[in-house]
Amino acid sequence: MPAERGLRWRRSAALRIALVHSAAILAATALLGLVVVQGFHGLVQRQVDQRITDDARSLVHHFHKGGEPGLLMAMAQRADMMPDLLRGDFSADGRRIAGAASLAPLPPGWHDIVLNARPASSSRARALAITLDDGSHIVIAAPSDAVGAAIWPITLLFVFQAVAIATLGIISALLLARHLRRRIDAMADTARAIMQGRMERRMPVGAGDEFDDLAAILNAMLDRIGALIANLRQVSSDIAHDLRTPLTRLRAEAERAATEWDTPEVARARLDLVVAQADEALEIFAALLRISEIEAGGGRRDFASVDLSALVVELSESYEPAVRDGGRSLDWQVDDGVEMVGDRQLLAQAIVNLIENAATHTPPGTRVALSLRETAGGIALGVRDDGPGIAPADRVRALQRFTRLDASRATPGHGLGLSLVAAIAALHGMRLELGDAGPGLAVVLDLPRTAADG
């Protein structure tokens, strides 16, 4: 187990990310330290050069004022006051007159020199040589140890800082990797439980970080999947229940046709009933397949611009005689020029289902009104009647498949009309609402302006 745990840590992407982040901070710190040390080195070197320059000017001033004796006196005084600078006085022919023995005559200007050529004790220095009026020249030098002594504390500070950052970076990387691993393992455990059939499990949600946002999205997806599975089980149960009656009647009629073959007229009547029962079962299957196809988004392939005003008027004029023959009236009020992007055939199917639903499940004398309005927020398509309506407690259930309310048990149908309308509305981004027409039922399809424009 420890070996497996160690292998998992070595393969951990969270640990690699944390270590790379820490290494990037360490590299940035090292680069900053290098820039600071180099900049400070240049600053100290310039200060040393300025001290050498000031000292040289002072010695030249004393030479001009007091000649060679004045120069030698100034060199002796400055040797006591500023012992870190080395000074030498040389004649025109290079002979040493006074000053540090480690210095040698140099051409005029700045030089980087070695104070002692012996390997064991040699050291570098910065030197300035100046020629005086009598041909002699002076050399002032500052050993590099002075620059190094000034830079060393800062360099040591950055070294300690880099070590501290590296240590803290490794510790924080391990802690961060442990935290990420714990969150990922929790989500993985939930996923494995769901794969084993425990669909009630959900991703853990904590304080609201990015993992919680992802967990919330996954939980919403799992809720949707759970609802679809529950709906599938319900549909399977409904199919088994609602198809039992037509299939039982179909078998009974087929059996009677086979056993009661008295006359051709009786046989023809029996076979007609068999065909009718078979057609009823096929209609149920066709409606279910159509709803499933629409809910899967299959209808979007035929989306195009639809003149909804012309479509509503056309369907209203076509179905008005049939509604009138059934003892009801159909009126319509349509705004001109209402267009949307969608499937014309599916939209027509939804409108027809709403008209037939209102004409089928209301008593004679009912007035059915169809309206299409263009509002500031989008499009509103509605069908209302002044019949008995649907109780508020039953409106959600009325949109489910195979739902047959008590008031509609005696009317033909399979309880799939409003389910098909709901599927078509969802495909087109519409909001389907069942409301009270006072009296009667009001069905409204609201389409936001952005969805209407595609």
N, C-alpha and C positions, 0 to 999 in steps of 0.2 A: 503493500500500500504506500509506504513512504516514497518508494521509487516511482510509482505511478503519479503520486502527487507532485514530485519534483519534475517529472517529465511534462506534466500538464502546465506547471508554472513556466518551464522553459519554452513551451509552445504558446504561451499566453500572449495574445495580441495586445491586451490591456497593459501587460508588463512591458512589452516592447515599446508601445506608445509612450508610456510614462518614462522609461529610460531614455528614449530619444529626446523627449522634452527636457529632461534633466541635463542630458549631454549638450543640447542646444544652449541652455542657460549657462552651463559651465564654459562652453566655447565662447559665448558672448562675453562672459566675465573675463576670461583669459585675454580676449582681444582688447577689451576695454583696459585691462591692466597693462598690456603691452603698449597701448597708445599713451596711457597716462605716464608710465615709466619713461618712455621715449621722450614725451613732451617735457617731463620734469628734468630728464637728463639734459636736454637742450637748454632749458632755463638755467639750470645750475652751471652748465658750461659757459653760457653767456655771462653769467654773473662772475665766474672765475676770470673770463677774458677781460671783463670790465675792471676787475680788481688789478689784474696785471697791467692793463692800459693806464689806470690811474697811478699805479706805483711808478711806471716808466715815466709818465709825465712829470711826476714829482721829482724823480732823480734827475731828469733833464733840466728841470727848473733849478735845482741846486747846483748843477754843473755850470749853467749859465751865470748863476749868481756868485758862486765861490770857486769855480774852476774844479780842478781835480781834487784838491783837499775838501772842498765842499761836497763833492760827490761821494767821496769815501766816508765822510762823516755822516751823511744822510743814509748811506747803505748800512753803516754800523747801527744807527738809531732804529732803522726800519727792521733790521734783523731781530731786534729785541721786541718791537711792537707787533710785527707780523711774521712770526717764524715759519708760517706755513708756505711763504713765498721764498724761492731761492733766487739770489742775485749774483751776478758776476760782472767784473770790469776787466776788459781786455784792451791791450794796446793795439795800434794799427797793424802791427806785424803778428797779432794773435797771441802775444804773451799775456799770461794771467797777471793782473795787477792786484785784484782783491776779489773776495766773494767765495761762493760755494765751490768746493773742489770737484763736485760731480758735474758741473757745467763746463761746456766747451764753447769756443767761439763759433758763431753762426752767422750766415748772411742776414741782411736786414729782412724783417717780416716775421710772420707767424710760422711756428714749426711744432710738429709732434715729435718729441725726442725720447730717447732712452737715457735715463739719468746714470745708470751704471751698466756697463756691458757685460758684467759677470752674470751668468744664467741664474745663479742662486739668489741674487739680490737685486737684479735689474728691475726697474719700474719705469713706466711711461709717464711723460709729463707734457704739459702744454707750455710753450716758450715763445717769447717775443724778443727779437733782437733789434736794437736801434743804434745807428752810427752817429757819434757826436761830432762837433765841429772840428775837433783836432784830429779826426781820423780814428780815434779809439771808439769802441762800442761797448754797450752794456747788454746783458741778457737777463731777463726776468722770467722765471718758470714757476709753475704750480703743479705739483705731482697729481696724477690722476686719482690717487687715493682720496683726495679731498672730494672729488665728484662722486666717487664710489661710496664714500662714507655718507654723503647726503642722500643718495638714491637708495641705499640698501634698506633703510626702514620701510620705505614705500613698497619696494619689491617684496620684502618679507611680509608686509601687510596683505598684499594681493595674493601671495602664495597661501597664507593662512586662510584668506577669504575663499580661494579656489578649493582648498581642501574642505572647508566647512560647507561650501555649496555642493561639492560632490557628495559629501556624507549625507547632508540633508536631502539632496536630490535622490539618492538611492533609497533612503528611508521613505521619503514621500512617494517615490515610484512604487515601492512595495505596498504601502498603504493604499495608494490609489488603485493599483492592480487588484489588491484584495477586495476593495469596495466594488470595483467594476465586475470582478469575477463573481462576487456574491449576488449582485443584481442580475447578471446574465444567467447564473445558475438557477436563480429563483424563477426567471422566465422560462428557462429550459425545462425545469421540473414541471411547471404548469403545462407547457406544450406536450411533454411526454405523457402527463396524466390525461390530457385531452385526447391524445392519440390512442390511449388505452380505453377510451369510451367514457371518461368522466367529464361530460360536456358542461357540468355545472362549474368547473374550475375557471378562475379568471386570473389574469396577470396581476401581481401585487402592485399597488400604487402607494407611493410614499409622500414626500414633501413637495412634489411638483417640479422636479427637474426634467431633463430631456428624456430620461428613461421612463418617467411617469407619463409624459406626453405620448411616447411610443406605446406604453402599456395601455393607456386610455384608448388609443386608436385600435389596438389589437382587441381590447375588450369589446369595443363597439362592433368590430368585425365578428367576434365570436357570438355576440348577441344576435347579430343578423343571421349568422350561420345557424344558430340555435333556433331562431324563428323560422327559417326556411325548412330546417329538418322537422320541426313541429308541424309546420304547414304541410310538408310532404306526407307525414304520417296521417294527418287529418284528412288530406285529400285521398290517400290510399284507403282509409277507412270509409270515407264518404263514397268513393267509387264502388267499393264492395257493397255498401249498403244501398246506394241509389240505383245501381245497375241490377241488383238482385230482382227487383220487381219486374222491370221490362224483360229481363232474360228468363225469369220464371214464366211470365205470360207467353213469351216467345216459344218456350219449350212446350207449354201446355197446348197452344194453338197448333204447333207442329204435330204433337201427338194426336190431337183430335182430328187434324187433317188426314193423318195416316190411318186412323181407325174408323173414321166416319165418312168414308168415301161413297156417299149415297148417290149423289147426282153431280154432274159437272158444275151446276150452279153452286151447290154447297161446297164443293172442293175449291172452286174459284174464290168464294168468300173466305174460306179458311186460309188459303194461301195469301190472299190480300191482307188478312190480319197478321200473318207471319211476316210479310214484307214490311208492314207498318211498324211492328214491334222491332224488327231489325233496323229499320231506318231511325227509330227513336234512340236505340242504343248507339248507332253510328253518329247521330247528332251530338250525343253526350261526349263521345270520344273526340269528335272534331272540335267541339267547344273547348274541351280540356287541353287539347294539343295547341289550339290557337292561343289560349291564355298563357300556356307555358312558353310558347315561342315569343310572345310579346314581352313577358316578364324577363326573358333572357336577352332582350334588346334586339331581337332579330328584325323588328319592323323598321329600324333606323336606316336600313340600306335603301329604302324607298322614300326617304325624306326629300321634300322639295317644297317650293313655295305654293301655298294653297289659298285660293280665294274663299275664305270661310263664309263670307256673306252670301256668295252665290251658292255654295254648297248647302247652307241651312235653308235658303229659300227653295232650292230645288227639292230637297227632301221633304220640306213642309208641304209643298204643293203636291208631291207624289203620294204622301200618306194621309192627306186630309180627307179624301173620299173614303178610305178604309176606316179611319177613325169615326167619321160621320155615320157610316153604315153600322158601326157598332153601338150607336146611340150616344156618342160623345162628340164634342166639338174640339177642333184644333185651331188655334190662332197663333200667329207669329209676329214678332216685332224685331227687325234686323237693321242694324246700322250698316250703311253702305261702305264699301272699300276696306273691310276688315280682312287682313291677311295674316298668315302665320306660316312657319316652316314645320312640316309634318308629313305624315302618310295620309293621303286623301281618303283611301279606302278604309283605313282604320278609324279615322275621324267620322266618316259616314256611318260605320258600324256602331260607334258609340252613340251617335245622335239617334239612329234608328232604334237601338236598344232602349234608350230613354223614352222615346215616343211610345214604343210597344209596351214597355213596362207600365207607363202611365195609363195607356188605353186598356191594358189587360187586367190590372189589379184595382180598378176603380169601377163603381157602379154606373149604369147608364145615366146620362144627363150630366156627367162630369165635364167640366171645361178644362182642357189642357192648353197651356200657353208656353210657347217656345220663344226665347229671347236671345239676342246676341248684341252685346254692347261693348264699345271700346272705351275704356276708362283711362284715367291718368296713370294708373299702375300697370295696365295691361289689357287683357281681354276677359270678358265674363260671358260664358255660355250657360244658359239655364233652362230647365224644363220644370214647370210647376203645374199642379192640379189642385182642385178643391175637393178631392176625395177624402177617404178616411185617414190617409197619411201613414207614417210609421212612428211608433212610440220612440222617444229618445233612447230608451234602454236597448232597443233593438236595432238602432241605426248602424252601429259598428258591425254587428253580426250579419246585417243584411248584405254587406259587401263581401262576405266570405262565400266560398264556393258551396253549392248545394244547399244554401240556406233557403228554407221555405217557411215563412212566417205563418202563424195560424190563420190569418185572414186570407192567405193565398193558397191554402191547401186544395181548394176546390177548382182552382184555375189551372190551365195547362202550363207546363214549363218545368225546368229542372233546377232552378235556383242558380243559374250561371250568368244571367244577363248583367246584373250590376257588377259581378266579379270581372267580367270582360271589360266593362266600362272603366272600372278602377285600374285594370292593367294598362289599358290604352292611355288613360290620363297620366299614370306614372311614367309611361314611355315618353310622353310629350312634355313632361315637366309641369303638368297641371295639378292643381289641388282640388280634389273631389270632396264636396261637402253635402251632407244630407241635412236639411233643415225643415222648419215648420213653416208652411205657407199660410196658415191661419184662416181657414182649415186647409188640410191637404199636405202634400209633400213637395218640397222645393229641392231640386238637385241642381247644384251649381258647379261648373268647371271654371276655375280661375287660372289664367295663364299670365305669369309676369311678363313685363315688356321685354326683358332680356331674352327669355326663352322664346317668345313669339318671333323675335328677329333672328333666331337661330344662333 
